[in-house]
Amino acid sequence: MDDLKVAAVCMNAVPGEPNRNLDRMESFVLEASAKDVDIICFPELSVTGYILKHPGKIYDGADWASALERLIHMSRYARLVIIAGLIEISEKSKPYITQVVTSPDGLIGLHRKTHLAPVERDVYGAGQELKGFSYGETTFGVQLCYEAHFPELSTIMALMNAHVLFFPHASPRGNPREKLESWLRHLKARAFDNSVFLVATNQTGKTGAGLLFPGVAVVLGPDGKILAQHTGMEENILFAEIKAQTLDDIRQHKMKYFIPQRRPELYKRFL
């Protein structure tokens, strides 16, 4: 992998106002670009806000792809990778909760949320594919909020040679400190067990839909230790540098890199 400077944004994504949210995101992208960030990660549904009623009407007749094009344009002029969340409209199925990955070279790909929270299942369609994304010498995966509770997803992405896992959230309830403590119960394990860097971030603030999101962002090393963290109800951008040598040191240590020691013949019948 490459040495990277990453940014994790906590932002107040206003439901139903994608243009307003994109304007706010652009300001974060410019700030990150000025600090030579390589990858900036926004929360789940950062473009559209978190919506559980009539998500198909979020763009008010406009094409959802216009929001995607604006993100690609941001990536090109800011010269960095953007990981951003929006509602993807499908003519053949329910809308998807999607995280788009754009780069200075254009669209890298889309991750459609595969494991929907119970309150989302009647409203959204579930993605049917796990993907790895690459930029330069770095491979990374994306998991959205509720997906973090399924350990197999992180292991599969590690087997796909992911160096970094990004976990954008739209996770309400609790205060920032409580939310961070809740996340660390499982996110540390995802990083440590799979020897990957991990970047997680949440929406923040109250929305017109009556939800309150505690602002949290955290970056973990492949040893599960915290490299950087933020808690607070204000919008914020968290910066961290992650080093290829740190990953190499873990993965070259026979007692610290567990993935090669798996015995899938013992448990493949349960899959």
C-alpha positions as CSV (number, residue, x, y, z in Angstrom):
1,M,0.0,0.0,0.0
2,D,0.9,3.7,-0.2
3,D,1.5,6.0,2.8
4,L,-1.7,7.9,3.0
5,K,-3.2,11.0,4.7
6,V,-6.8,10.3,5.4
7,A,-9.7,12.6,6.5
8,A,-12.9,11.5,8.2
9,V,-15.7,14.0,8.2
10,C,-18.5,14.3,10.8
11,M,-21.2,16.5,9.2
12,N,-24.8,17.4,9.6
13,A,-26.4,16.0,6.5
14,V,-29.8,17.7,6.1
15,P,-32.5,15.3,4.9
16,G,-33.9,16.3,1.5
17,E,-31.3,19.0,0.7
18,P,-28.7,17.3,-1.5
19,N,-27.4,20.6,-3.0
20,R,-26.9,22.2,0.4
21,N,-25.1,19.1,1.6
22,L,-22.9,19.0,-1.5
23,D,-21.9,22.6,-0.9
24,R,-20.9,21.8,2.6
25,M,-19.0,18.7,1.5
26,E,-17.1,20.8,-1.1
27,S,-15.8,23.0,1.7
28,F,-14.5,20.0,3.5
29,V,-12.9,18.7,0.3
30,L,-11.1,21.9,-0.2
31,E,-9.9,22.0,3.3
32,A,-8.6,18.4,3.0
33,S,-7.0,19.2,-0.4
34,A,-5.1,22.1,1.2
35,K,-3.7,19.7,3.7
36,D,-2.6,17.2,1.1
37,V,-5.1,14.5,2.0
38,D,-5.2,11.5,-0.2
39,I,-8.7,10.0,0.8
40,I,-11.6,11.8,2.4
41,C,-14.4,9.8,3.8
42,F,-17.9,11.2,4.5
43,P,-20.7,9.6,6.5
44,E,-23.4,7.3,5.2
45,L,-26.0,9.2,3.2
46,S,-24.0,12.4,3.5
47,V,-25.4,13.9,0.2
48,T,-29.0,13.2,0.8
49,G,-29.4,12.9,4.6
50,Y,-30.8,9.8,6.3
51,I,-34.4,9.2,5.1
52,L,-36.8,6.4,5.9
53,K,-39.9,7.9,4.1
54,H,-40.2,8.2,0.3
55,P,-36.4,8.1,-0.5
56,G,-37.2,7.8,-4.2
57,K,-38.4,11.4,-4.2
58,I,-35.2,12.8,-2.6
59,Y,-33.9,14.5,-5.8
60,D,-37.2,16.2,-6.6
61,G,-37.3,14.9,-10.2
62,A,-33.6,15.3,-10.9
63,D,-31.3,12.5,-11.8
64,W,-29.3,11.1,-8.8
65,A,-26.4,10.8,-11.2
66,S,-26.1,14.6,-11.2
67,A,-25.0,14.4,-7.5
68,L,-22.5,11.7,-8.5
69,E,-21.1,13.9,-11.3
70,R,-20.6,16.7,-8.9
71,L,-18.6,14.5,-6.6
72,I,-16.4,13.3,-9.5
73,H,-15.8,16.9,-10.4
74,M,-14.7,17.7,-6.8
75,S,-12.3,14.8,-6.9
76,R,-10.8,16.0,-10.1
77,Y,-10.1,19.6,-9.1
78,A,-9.1,18.7,-5.5
79,R,-6.9,15.8,-6.6
80,L,-8.1,13.3,-4.0
81,V,-10.3,10.3,-3.5
82,I,-13.8,11.0,-2.1
83,I,-15.9,8.3,-0.3
84,A,-19.4,9.8,0.0
85,G,-22.9,8.5,0.7
86,L,-26.2,9.0,-1.2
87,I,-29.5,7.4,-2.1
88,E,-29.1,5.6,-5.5
89,I,-32.3,5.5,-7.4
90,S,-33.0,2.3,-9.3
91,E,-35.7,1.8,-12.0
92,K,-35.8,-1.9,-11.3
93,S,-35.8,-2.1,-7.5
94,K,-36.1,-0.1,-4.4
95,P,-33.5,2.7,-3.9
96,Y,-30.1,1.7,-2.5
97,I,-28.1,3.1,0.3
98,T,-24.9,3.6,-1.6
99,Q,-21.4,4.9,-0.9
100,V,-19.7,6.2,-4.0
101,V,-15.9,6.2,-4.5
102,T,-14.5,8.8,-6.8
103,S,-11.0,9.8,-7.8
104,P,-9.1,12.4,-9.9
105,D,-9.4,9.9,-12.7
106,G,-13.2,9.5,-12.4
107,L,-15.6,7.1,-10.7
108,I,-13.8,4.1,-9.0
109,G,-17.0,2.3,-8.0
110,L,-20.1,2.0,-5.9
111,H,-20.8,0.1,-2.7
112,R,-24.5,-0.7,-2.1
113,K,-25.3,-1.5,1.5
114,T,-25.6,-5.3,1.7
115,H,-26.9,-5.7,5.3
116,L,-29.8,-3.3,6.0
117,A,-30.9,-2.4,9.5
118,P,-34.4,-3.7,10.4
119,V,-35.9,-0.2,9.9
120,E,-34.4,0.1,6.4
121,R,-35.5,-3.2,4.9
122,D,-39.0,-2.1,3.8
123,V,-37.7,1.1,2.2
124,Y,-34.4,0.2,0.6
125,G,-33.0,-2.6,-1.6
126,A,-30.0,-4.7,-0.4
127,G,-26.8,-4.7,-2.3
128,Q,-25.7,-8.1,-3.6
129,E,-21.9,-7.7,-4.0
130,L,-18.8,-7.1,-2.0
131,K,-16.1,-5.1,-3.7
132,G,-12.6,-4.1,-3.2
133,F,-11.5,-0.6,-4.5
134,S,-8.0,0.4,-5.5
135,Y,-6.2,3.7,-5.9
136,G,-2.5,3.8,-6.5
137,E,-1.0,0.9,-4.5
138,T,-3.7,0.9,-1.9
139,T,-6.7,-1.5,-1.9
140,F,-9.6,-0.7,0.4
141,G,-13.1,-1.8,1.3
142,V,-16.3,0.0,2.4
143,Q,-18.9,-1.1,4.9
144,L,-21.9,1.0,5.9
145,C,-23.0,1.3,9.5
146,Y,-25.1,-1.8,10.3
147,E,-22.7,-3.9,8.1
148,A,-20.0,-3.4,10.8
149,H,-21.7,-6.0,13.0
150,F,-21.0,-8.8,10.6
151,P,-17.4,-9.9,11.0
152,E,-17.4,-12.0,7.9
153,L,-17.5,-8.9,5.7
154,S,-14.2,-7.6,7.1
155,T,-12.5,-10.9,6.7
156,I,-13.7,-11.3,3.1
157,M,-12.4,-7.8,2.4
158,A,-9.1,-8.7,4.0
159,L,-8.9,-11.8,1.8
160,M,-9.4,-9.5,-1.1
161,N,-6.2,-7.8,0.0
162,A,-7.8,-4.7,1.6
163,H,-5.2,-2.6,3.4
164,V,-7.8,-0.1,4.8
165,L,-11.5,-0.5,5.7
166,F,-13.8,2.6,5.7
167,F,-16.9,2.5,7.9
168,P,-19.2,5.5,7.1
169,H,-22.1,5.6,9.6
170,A,-25.5,7.3,10.0
171,S,-25.9,6.0,13.6
172,P,-28.3,7.9,15.9
173,R,-28.8,7.8,19.7
174,G,-26.5,8.3,22.6
175,N,-23.9,11.0,23.2
176,P,-20.6,11.1,21.3
177,R,-18.6,9.4,24.1
178,E,-21.1,6.6,24.4
179,K,-21.2,6.1,20.7
180,L,-17.4,5.9,20.5
181,E,-17.3,3.3,23.3
182,S,-20.0,1.3,21.5
183,W,-18.0,1.4,18.2
184,L,-14.8,0.4,19.8
185,R,-16.3,-2.9,21.1
186,H,-16.4,-4.3,17.6
187,L,-14.3,-2.0,15.4
188,K,-11.1,-2.7,17.2
189,A,-11.6,-6.4,16.6
190,R,-12.3,-5.8,12.9
191,A,-8.9,-4.0,12.6
192,F,-6.9,-6.3,14.8
193,D,-8.3,-9.7,13.6
194,N,-7.8,-8.8,9.9
195,S,-4.6,-6.7,10.2
196,V,-6.1,-3.6,8.4
197,F,-6.3,0.1,9.0
198,L,-9.8,1.2,9.8
199,V,-11.5,4.6,9.4
200,A,-15.0,5.2,10.8
201,T,-17.1,8.4,10.9
202,N,-20.7,9.4,11.7
203,Q,-23.2,12.1,10.8
204,T,-23.6,14.6,13.6
205,G,-26.4,16.9,14.9
206,K,-30.2,16.9,14.9
207,T,-32.2,16.4,11.7
208,G,-35.6,17.6,10.6
209,A,-36.6,13.9,10.7
210,G,-36.2,13.9,14.5
211,L,-33.0,12.0,14.7
212,L,-29.9,13.0,16.7
213,F,-26.6,11.8,15.5
214,P,-23.6,11.9,17.9
215,G,-20.5,13.1,16.2
216,V,-17.8,10.4,16.2
217,A,-14.8,9.7,14.0
218,V,-11.9,7.3,14.7
219,V,-8.9,5.9,12.9
220,L,-7.4,2.6,14.0
221,G,-4.2,0.8,13.2
222,P,-3.8,-2.8,12.1
223,D,-3.0,-3.6,15.7
224,G,-6.4,-2.3,16.8
225,K,-5.0,0.7,18.6
226,I,-6.4,4.2,18.2
227,L,-4.4,6.5,15.9
228,A,-6.8,9.5,16.0
229,Q,-10.3,10.2,17.3
230,H,-13.0,12.9,17.6
231,T,-16.1,13.1,19.7
232,G,-18.5,16.1,19.7
233,M,-21.7,17.4,18.4
234,E,-20.1,20.0,16.1
235,E,-19.1,19.3,12.5
236,N,-15.5,18.3,12.3
237,I,-12.8,16.8,10.0
238,L,-10.4,14.4,11.6
239,F,-7.0,13.9,9.9
240,A,-4.6,10.9,10.3
241,E,-1.5,9.6,8.6
242,I,-1.3,5.8,7.9
243,K,1.9,4.2,7.0
244,A,2.6,1.2,4.8
245,Q,5.5,0.2,7.0
246,T,3.1,-0.2,10.0
247,L,1.0,-2.6,8.0
248,D,4.1,-4.5,6.7
249,D,5.4,-4.9,10.2
250,I,2.2,-6.5,11.4
251,R,1.7,-8.7,8.3
252,Q,5.3,-10.0,8.3
253,H,5.0,-11.0,12.0
254,K,4.1,-14.7,12.3
255,M,2.2,-14.2,15.6
256,K,0.4,-11.0,14.6
257,Y,-1.0,-11.7,11.1
258,F,-3.9,-14.2,11.5
259,I,-5.5,-14.3,8.0
260,P,-2.9,-16.7,6.5
261,Q,-3.5,-19.2,9.3
262,R,-7.2,-19.6,8.7
263,R,-8.5,-23.2,8.1
264,P,-11.5,-22.7,5.8
265,E,-11.9,-26.4,5.3
266,L,-13.2,-26.6,8.9
267,Y,-16.0,-24.0,8.5
268,K,-16.8,-23.8,4.8
269,R,-19.9,-26.0,5.3
270,F,-21.4,-23.3,7.6
271,L,-21.1,-20.6,5.0
